[in-house]
Amino acid sequence: MGRKWNNIKEGKAKNDAQKTRVYAKFGVEIFVAAKKGDPNPESNAALKAVLERAKTYNVPRTIIDRALEKAKGGSDENYDELRYEGFGPNGAMLIVDALTNNVNRTFSDVRTAFKKNAGNLGVNGSVAYMFDSVAVIGVEGKSEEDVLESLMEADVNVRDIVAEDEQVIVYAEPDEFHAVQEALKNAGISEFTVAELTMLPQNEVTLEGDAEVSFRKLIDALEDLDDVQQVYHNVDFGDE
């Protein structure tokens, strides 16, 4: 399962423009999570998960606080959670999650991104069954044995533990997300390199030549959309 960490790693912002876009999306996601429940992360598991994830992307505290204050202030702004499923070339599959205050705009933008980049939108359920919902937590400075021992002592079940890229990646069921984090924090780990509730493909495909170029453009076009929060796919881009 370890190779699939690349799907998350590739989504990390690499320049200032990307970081600004990512931070803005986190602002919306934090606001929505806080507004749907208690703005206190200790009593709102969804908000706590978003904030843990935000830390791994180095989202500035000012953006987090602004989103929380907006939710506490009773803003009447509402967002719909949307999921689109689609196809790229040669067996490539995508899941696109969005938060939007204008459903028609978002659908039009997503559909256009697919059409312009050799992709096709599918119906609900056409792709999602080929992905698994998984919690992914990454740490540095610990061995696989150390991590496994910490999780066993806390009686936390995981799907897999893999050492790669000078870190240890833990894959677990989504409902074990916080349990894994707490066990590792109790073992002295204060920072996580990745903390995601994500969708990982059951099988991966590789693309070459024009097909790979088109698919990369499709991913970029989707991630550039303000309303799109996450893009999951089943393409293995190698050792990037």
Disulfide bonds with the S-S distance in Angstrom:
none
